[in-house]
Amino acid sequence: MPNFRSPDFLTDHILHTLAFYEPRCTDTTGGFFHFFKDDGTVYDRRTRHLVSSARFVFNHAMAHRRFGDPAQLAAVRHGLAFIQHGHAQPQGGYAWQIDWHEQRATVQDGTHHCYGLAFVLLAHAHALMAGVEEAYAGLEHTWQLMERHFWEPLHQLYADEATADWRVGAYRGQNANMHACEAMMAAFEATQETRYLDRALALAQAVTGRQAALADGLVWEHYREDWSVDWDYNRGDKTNIFRPWGFQTGHLTEWAKLLLQLERHLIAEGRAADWILPRARHFFDTAMFRGWDADNGGLVYGFGPDGVVCDGDKYFWVQAESFAAAALLAVRTGEAGYWDWYDSIWAYSWEHFVDHRHGAWYRILTPQNGKISDEKSPAGKTDYHTMGACYDVLRALGM
């Protein structure tokens, strides 16, 4: 096994993952391809999903900042242009899914998702940090869209989705707010505008504090319009990857990571943050206790309110977010036990998830770690989680 804590290992792994997507991911007519088989074959050249479009911008922006490759910066501009011209809609906002053919976009799903806008905000923030100054206008525009259509001051949270003409639905969810928190911190780093840090703090307090108090101190996924817990939403339905039922192992660890990143910003600003570390530890420790598969290794997807595993499949992003959280906790606390978790999660992922031949990570494995399909990277993946987790660890290490 490699030394998973080595900055050289983490950097090499990012490059190995990037190599799977490049240059085959770029569509010279606009944007990026979103559907890849295990060997890198593109199996759908036309369908474009807003989340993938934005995550590719993140990938290239981070790569440019780390490695200084001008081609990566060109890819950032290429990706932003596609979001603005391919996904952008006349009524404002961005189409969730489009068909891109002969340099024309046909809307397949015009629903407005706060989750999608969070990633558009993230993409513009990282583009701005990569040196694309014109990304500031897109950042401001996306903030205003989220503020105008989804922000609910009474609850200090964002609503989740709206129709193409901006009629907001009744569903409320934590997932969009979690990624909005991530995006707000990136926007603060890019601009140093305090409103973004204030919003990240408000979201974190609302989801991990007030809302978690309604669900045994953990982050539940689904809520009604008044932000009361909906214990039955999507129960028994595993088809909606953005709204799964149960406590999500990976979201608990992802929140642990985000909380520690928020803590760093708050301390730098001279603000109180003593509530954060205990909460981050609680989320991570519970996720390991409930989610680690002692028989087959790896972290399961979800468990129910009774603590029993409800989805034993292994998802790539759950492992990635969890090793990042483990590293941040190890650095923050100095406790070797978190490094032990980091090494264990990495060792499992290295053996089962990383494609050492073609690059990138497999997407989903069975509870016994068998492959489910040869679709390595359908829309939504892009390995933003895996490369992002490596960058998070490098940053925690001061590299």
Secondary structure, 3 states (H helix, E strand, C coil): CCCCCCHHHHHHHHHHHHHHHCCCCECCCCCECCEEECCCCEEECCEEEHHHHHHHHHHHHHHHHHHCCHHHHHHHHHHHHHHHHHHECCCCCECCEEEEECCEEEEEECCEEHHHHHHHHHHHHHHHHCCCCCHHHHHHHHHHHHHHHCEECCCCEECCEECCCCCECCCEEHHHHHHHHHHHHHHHHHHCCHHHHHHHHHHHHHHHHHHHHCCCCCCCCEECCCCCECCCCCCCCCCCCCCCCCEEHHHHHHHHHHHHHHHHHHHHCCCCCCCHHHHHHHHHHHHHHHHECCCCCCECCEECCCCCEEECCEEHHHHHHHHHHHHHHHHHHCCHHHHHHHHHHHHHHHHHCECCCCCCECCEECCCCCECCCEEECCCCCCHHHHHHHHHHHHHCCC
